Amino acid sequence: MEYHVYLGVILIGLLHGLEPGHGWPVAALYSSRKGKKYGFALLSSLILSAAHFVSSIAVVIVFILIDKKFDLGSSPAIRIIGALLPFYMAYRFWTEHEHGIENKNVRG
């Protein structure tokens, strides 16, 4: 059995979940201000995990429906775009600059 494939998927999923954009810092901050810290941490983490799971399933369902209508898997252009798009998104994320008020040392 190809257990190393499953192990790779699990490890990528764990790394994916460690990203701060998935809400675990919010859950940690929320629970740190409550009386039962561990209980609220578990509850808020479960809510965030469930919402992330449902949204992931929704994206997969939409992709399946679009793939059935347009047969995306047979197009080499779609495969190339699908392979390059995550790299482009990673580049944009890596080079992203904050928009807002910058902290400038102004002497007056």
N, C-alpha and C positions, 0 to 999 in steps of 0.2 A: 504494500500500500504506500501511496505517496504521502507519508506523514510530514515530510519536510515542507511540502506545499502548504499544508494546513498550519504548520508551525510558523511559516513565513507570513501567512495571512493574519494570524493571531498577533505576531510581533508588530506588523505594520498597523494593525488596529489599535494596539496599545500605544504606539508612538503617536498615532493620529489623535487619540484621546487625551494625550498629555499636552496638546497645544492649548495655550491659554484662551484662545478664541472660542473654545467649546463650553465655556461657562463655569468650569470648576473653580476659578478664583472667586467668582461671584458667590458660588455656593459656600466656599470657605469663609468669605467675609460675612455672609448672611448668618451662618451658623456660629461664628465667633462672637456675635452680639446677642446670642440667645442663651437662656439658662441651661437647657439640655443640648449642649454643643454637638455631641455625637449623634443624637437623634435627629436634630435639624440638619446636620451635615448629610446624613444618610437620606433623609426625605428630599432635601433640595437636589442632591446628586441623582436620586432616582427620577425626579421630575425632569431634570435636564437630560438625562440619558434616554428616557422614554420619548421626549420630544425630538431628540436627535434621531432616534431610531425610526420614528414615524416619518419624519421628513426625509430620511434616507430611502425608506420604502416608497414614498411618494415619488421621489426622483427616479427610482428604478422603474416604477410603473409607467411614468410618463415616457421614459426612454424606450421601454418595450413597445408602447403604443405607437410612438413615432417611427421606431424601427420597422414595425409591421407595415406601416403605411408607405414608407419611403425606402425600405430595404437598405438601411445605412451600412450594414456589414459588407455588402458587395462593392462598395465604392472605395477605391484606394485613396481618394482625396479625403474622405471622412476619416479613414484610419490615420492618415498623416496628420490631419488637423487634431484629431483626438490624442495623438502622441505628443504633438508639439504644444498644445494648449496648456497643459500643466506646467511645462517649463516656462512659458511666457507668463503665466500667473505667478509662478515662484519668483521670476525676475521682477515683476511689478511689485510684488509684496516686499522683496528684499530692498528695492530702491525707493520705496514709498517714503515720502516726507510728510511730517505732520502739518496739517493746515490749521492755523489758528494764531493766537497771539504768541509771539516768540519772546523769550525772556532776554531782554537787552539791558545791558548795563549802561544806563543813561545818566550822565552826570549833569546836574543842573544847578 
